[in-house]
C-alpha cells in the first residue's frame, strides 16, 4: 500500500442484526475509503475495494469523518490502527 494512507477500526454498538458491528477501513489522503471490511455478529465478513465486493459491503461515497467526529456519537468507538494490521485481516478474510 502507498504512503499517506491510514487505517481505522470502528466498533458500532447497535441492535440491528443485518448491520455490521465492526468496520475496518483504509483511507486515502483525502479520507476516502479505498478498501473496507465489515464484521457481522453472526461471523460473516463483508469486504469492498475498488474492484470487488461481498455481502453488500460498499466503499463510502463521501470522505470519512475524523476519529473525533466519529467518537462524538456514543454508538461508535473508533481508533486508528496500522496498515499492517489491516493487511493481515484482509489477507486472512479476502481470497
N, C-alpha and C positions, 0 to 999 in steps of 0.2 A: 504494500500500500504506500501511497505517496505521502510526503511530508505535509504538515499543515492540517492533517485530519485529526479529529478527536472521536472518542467513543464514549457513549453514555449508557448507563444501566438504570432503568426506571421501573420501580415497583408500583403497580396500580392496584390500590385497595378498593375493591368493589364486590358486589354480589351477583354479577352478571355471568352466567355460565358460558355464554357464547363469546365473551371478550377475553383478551389475554390479561394475565396478571403480572407479566414482566415483559418489558420491551428493551431490547439492547440494539443500539444503532451506531453506525459510523457516520459522522457528519463531515462535509467538506468545509472549506474556509468560510463559506457563507452560511453555514449551519443547515444546509440541505442534506437530507438523508441520501446516502449512496448505497447502503445495504442495511438490512434490519432483520432481527429475529424476534418473534413473538411467542411467548410461552403461555400455554393454557393450563388450567387447573387439572385437566384430565391427562396431562402428559404430552399432548400434541405440541408440535413446534412448527409455526409458520415462518416463512422467510421470503425476502424480496431483495433483489438487486436490480441493476439497470436492464438486465436481460431476461430474468425469470422470476417466478413467484410461486408460492404454495399456500394452501389453506386460506386464500383470500387476503393474505398479507400484501400490502402495497406500500411503496415509498410515499412519504408525505409530499404534498404539492407546495407547501409553504416552509420557510425556514423554521427549525425547531427553536422554541424559546430558550432563554438561558436557564441554567440549573436553578438560579434564584427564583425566576418566574415560575418554573415548574413546581418547585418546592413550596411556593406560596399557597398552592392548592393542597389541602390536607389529604386528599385521596392519592397524592403522588409522593414518592420518595425517590429522588433522582441523585445520581452521583456520576462523576467521571470515572471511567475505567481505562484500561490500556488497550491500544490497538491489538497488541499480542493476545490479551485475554479474549477479545472479540474473535480474533482469527482462530484461536483454539476451539471456541464454541462453534464457530461456523464450520470448521473442518470436521468436527465430530457429527454435526447435525445435518449438513447440506451435502448431498452426493452429486 
